[in-house]
Amino acid sequence: MVERHEKRRLVENFLSLSFIEGARYLLPFLTIPYLVRVLGPDKYGLIIFAQGIIQYFNILTDYGFSISATHEISVNRDNPERIGEIFSSVIFIRILLMLLSLAILLFLVFSIGKLRSEYLLYLLTFGAVFGNIFSPVWFFQGLERMKYITVLSVINRLFFTIAIFLFIRNASQYIFVPVINSLASIVAGFLGLYLAFRIYPVKIKFHLPTIFYLFKKSFFFFLSRLSVSFYTIANTVIIGSIFTMKDVAYYGVAEKIVRLFRRPINLYNRVIYPFSSYKKDREFMKKAIRASLIFGILVLAGINIFAREIIMIVGGRNFEASIKLLRILSLIVPIVSVHVLLGSSVLVSFGKEKYFNLSVIFGSLFYILVLLGFYFFGILTVVAIAAIRVLVDGFILVYRIYYVRKFNLLGGSNV
């Protein structure tokens, strides 16, 4: 059973993260329509394409620590010495992976003509990776100190939003968008380090066994996250490689809107995951999943009813092609509202990390096979890519439900 003080902590964490998501909801609804109109579809599409490529390096440098290190911090929260070892090991590994990422990016940018023509854009976009490697969000999440995540996230988004309106006035200034984004990430990252050392007696302690342990443990979480990128981030990169930057912009706007409406679900999971790891309360988890599904269904209905109005507000008449894409991608929301919780908050929390990771690895293989099939038969379009994205999430949901039931993780759940 969930005790009263634990419920209060969950509510406090949820409210703290709600404030974050409120800022992350409202501020993009200011910056996205502004950038779309000022930069136009071509330049806006180019920026999204660059962000899609750089996101792979964010995945590499995160290396699954957002799940594995969060779990380690949560279960060792009363052991300051172990906390110091974990914290130091994660930062050390991330720095090494960042240097590897930069070397790979430089090789790609100066080897591929399409990237070389905009090399400065990609290098400046990479600055966000530097900020992210020092961000200790995983640390605060493991300690269930969500208010500090609130501070970091709001500072990041406010910095970005204010700077966009101050410095971006026409399409020729598109290069300043990654500069602003990278600076915001770096400021938030170093501020996060300062807060971590200020609120908790973290002592830097390089312990080789811990470094190897975390590197090994996080590998399959990294593969899992990388696999997710095949059917999320890869869509932007594929569209930009096969079609035009305008198509990237049309898809990107629809995808960003759906992502905004998915954020409360991710917030919900981030609050519940460390608690579930610690308590393993099956009845609580069943109620949490039902509530998340109801929210997802309501969002799906709302998006489909007001799809045209949403696109007109965000992109304007030049983005009518995004309406159909938005309606298709909105199907993801109720699917994700269940499978996200079944993933980390159930499978990982109850010791079935293998099936959490395999669900997205097999999901990515499913994505690749379907994508290649569409391409082989000459029916691959931007709309088809959006539909494939929905199918993959459906596949992952079915996979996770099967193993949750197989191991009876929710105690006779009807999930």
N, C-alpha and C positions, 0 to 999 in steps of 0.2 A: 504493500500500500504506500501511496505517496503521502508523507507527513505534511503538516501545515506549513512548517518553516521551509520545507523543500518546495511546496507549491508556491510559496511567496518568492523564493529565489528564482523559480522558473518564470513567474510572472514578471519579476524585475528584469530578468535577462531578455524576455520577450519584448518588454516595453523599450528597453535600451536598443535592441536590434530593430524594433519598429521605427524608432526615431531615425536610425540609419537608413532604413528602407524608404521612409517617408522622404528623406532628403534625396536619396538615389532615385526615387520615383519622380519627384517634382523637378529636380534640376535637369535631368535629361530631357524632360518635356519642354524645357526652355532652350537647351543647347542644340538638340537634334534638329528641331524645325528651323532654328536660326542658321545652323551650318549647312543644312540641305539647301536653303534658299540662297545663302551668300556664296557658297562654293559651287552649287550646281551638281547635277548627277555625276558628271565625269570625275571631278576632283573629289567629291565626297566618296564615290565608289573607290577611288584610288587609296584614300585614307583607310577605308574599311579593309581593303585588300592587304595593305601593309600591316594593319593591326592583326589580321588573320594569320599572316606569316609569323609575326613576332610572338603571337600567343603560343606558338609551339615551344618557343624558348622559355616562356613563363611556365609551361607545363614541365619542361625538363628541369628547370631550377627549383620548382616546387617539389618535384620528385615524390609526390604522394604524401608529403609531410602534413598537409592540411588534414589528413585522416590519421595516419600512423602516429605522428608526433602529438597531435591533439589527444589521442587515446593514451599515449604514454604519460603525458602531463596529467591527464585526468586521474589515472590510477596511482600516480606517484605524487599527488598534490601535497601529501604530508611529509615528504622526504626532500628537504631542501638540497641536499648533496646530489641526489639523483636528478632533481630538476636542473641543477647547474650543468651536469653532464649532458643531459638531453638538449638543453638550450644551446650550449657551445657546439655540440656535434652537428646540430641542424644548420646553424649559421656557417660553420666551416664547410660542410658539404655543399651548401648552396653557393658559396663563393667560388669553389672549384668548378661547379657546374655552370656558373655564369661565365667564367673565363672560357670554358669549352664552347658555350653557346656563341660567344662573341667571335671566336675563331671560325666556327661553322658559318655564321652570318657573313663574315667578311669574304669567305671563300665563295659562297653562293652569290652574293651581290656582285662581285667582280668577275664571276664566271658566266653568269646568265645575262644576256643582253637586255631582256625585258626588265630585269631588276637594276642593272647597271645604269640605265637612263634616269632612274630616280633613286640612286644610291644614298643620297643624303636623307631622303625621307625614311628609308628603312633603318639607317643608323640612328637617327634621332628618335624614331619610334622605339628602338631597343632600350632607350634610357629608362623606360618603365620597368624593364626587367631588373635593372640595378636597384631601383627603389623597392621592388617586391621581394627581393631576396632578404632584405633586412626587416621587412614587416613581420612583427611577431603576433599576427592575428591568431594563428594556431595556438600560441602560448596562452593568450588571454581566454580563448575559447575553452581550452583544456581546464583552466582554473575557474571557468564560469564567471569571469569578470568582464561581462559584455559591455559595460559602460565605457571601457577604454577602447574597445573596437568602435564604439559610437564616435568617440572623439576623433580617432584617426580617419575614419571614413568620411565624416562630415567635413573635416579640414581639407581632405583630398578633393572632394566634390566641389566645395565652395571655391577653393583656389582655382580649379579648372574652369568652373562656370564664369566667375568674375573675369578671369583672364581672357576667355574666349570672346566675351562681349567688348572687352577693352582693346584687344589687339587684332581680331579678325574682322576685317571690313570688306574684303573683296576676294575673289577666287585666287588671285595671285599670291595671297598670304596663306595658302593652304599648308605651307611648310611649317608654319608656327603652331599648328594644331598638335603635332607630336611633341614639339618642344614643351608646350604648356602641360600636356598630359604627363610627360616624363618628369618634369619638375615637381608637379603635384604628387606623383608617386614617390619620388625621392624624399621630399619634405615629410610626407606621412610615414615613410619607412624609418627614417632616423628619429622622428618624434616618438614612434612606437618603441624603438630601442631604449630611448631615454625613460619612457614610462615603465617599461619592463624592469629596468634596474632600480627605478624609484619606488615601485610599489611592492616588489618582491626581492628578497635577498638573493638575487641570482649571482652566482660566482662563476666566472669563466673557468672552465676546467676541461681540458682536452684529454679525453679518456678513450684511447684507441679501441678497446672492446665495445664501448658504446657507439662509437662512430661506425664500426663494422656492423654492429647489431642493427642500428637504425638504417644503414644503407641497404642491408639485406632485407630487413622487414618491409621497408618502403618500396622495394623494387616492384612488387606486384601491384601495389596501389598506383605506382607510376605508370605501369603498363595499362592499368585500368583507365586512368585519366587520359593517357595517350590514345587508347582505343576510343574513348568518348570523342576525342578531337576528330577522329576519322569521319564521324557523321554530324559533327557540329561545326567546328572551325573549318574543316576541309571543304564544306559546301561553298563558302565564300571564296576560298582559293581556287577551287575547281571552276566556279562560275567565271572568275576573273581570268582564268587561263584559257577557257574554251569560248566564252561569250565576250561581252563588253563590260567596261567599267560602269556603264549605266545599268546593266543587268545586276551587277554587284550592288549598286546603290538601291535598286528596287527590292532585291531580296534582303539586303542589309537592314533597310528601314522596317520591313515586316518582321524580320527576325528580332530586331532590337525591341520592338513593341511587345512581342510575345515574351521576350526575356524579362522585360519590366514587370509583366503580369505574373511571371513565374517567381519573382524575387520573394514574395511573402512565403512561398512554399519552401524555398531554400533557407529563409530566415527561420521558419518553423523547425526545420530539420536541424539547423545549426544549434538551436536552443536545446532541442530534445536529445541530440546525439550524445553529448558528454554525460547528461543525466541518465540516459538509457545504458550507457557503458558502465556507469557506476552502480545503478539500482537494478537494472534488468526486470522492470515491472511490466509483465505481459498485458495485464488488463489496461494499464495506462496507454500502452502502445496501440492497442486495438482502437481505443477511443480517439487517439491522436490521428490514426490513419483515416478513420471515418470522417473526422472533421476536415482533414486536408482534402479528401475526395469531394466533399460537398462544396468546398471553396473552389476547387478546380472546375466542377460542372457549372457553377455560377459564372465564373470567368469566361468559360467557353461560350455560354449563351450570350453574355454581354458583348464579347468581341464580335460574334457573328451578327448580332443585331445592329451594332454601331460601327462596323468595319469601315464603311465609306467615310463616315464622319471623322473617325480616328485618323485615317490616312490623309484626309483633306487638312486636318489641323496640323499634323506632323510634317507632311511632305508637300501638300498643295496639289494642284491639278497635274503637275508634271509627273506625279507618282501614282497615277491611277492604276498602273500595272501592279502596284503593291497590294491592291485590295484583295485580289484572288489569292495571292500568296499568304496574306495575313489570315484569311479564313481557313486555309489549309493548315498552316502552322499552328493555329490556335487549338487544334485537336491534341497537340502535345500536352497542353496544360493539365487536363484531368488525368492523363496517363502518368505524367511525371509526379502529380500530386500524391500518387500511391507508390510508384517504384522508387522514388528518392528516399522515402521513409523506410521502405522494405530493404533498401540497400544498407546505408551506414547505420541507421538507428536500430535495425533488426539483425540483419545478417552479420555485420561487423561486430555489433555490441554483444551478440550471443556466440561469438567465436567462430563464425562461418565466413571469414574473410575471403576464403578461396572462391566461394560461389558468388560473392559480391564482385570480385575481380573478373571471374569467368563470364559473368552476365554481360559485361560491357566488351570484353574481348570477343566473345561470340557475336555480340551485337555489331561490332565493327566489321567482323568477317561477313556477316549477313549484309551489311551496308555495301561493302566492296563488291560482293557477288551480284547484288541487285543492280548496283550502279553500272557495273561492267555489262550486265545483261541489257540494260536500257541503251547503253552506248553502242553495243555490238549490233543491236537491231535498229539503230538510228532513230530512237524515240526519246533520247535524253534531252530534256528541256529544263528551263529554270523551274517551271511548275512541277515537273517530274521529280526534280531534286528535292523540292519541298515535301512532296508526297512520300518519297523514300525516307526522309527524315522522320516523318510520323510513324512509318512502318517499323523503323528500327526501335523507337521508344516502345512501341507495342510489343515487339519481340522481347525486349529486356523486362518489361512488366510481367509477361507470361513466364519467363524463365525464373524470375525472383519469386513469384507466387508459388511455382512448383516446388522450389527448394524450401521455402518457408513452411509449406504444408508437409513436405516430406520429413523434415526434422521436427515438425510440431513446435516451431519456435514461439508461436503465439498461443499455445495451449488450447488447441481445438478451434482456432480462429476460422472465421468464414471468409477471410480475405481471399 
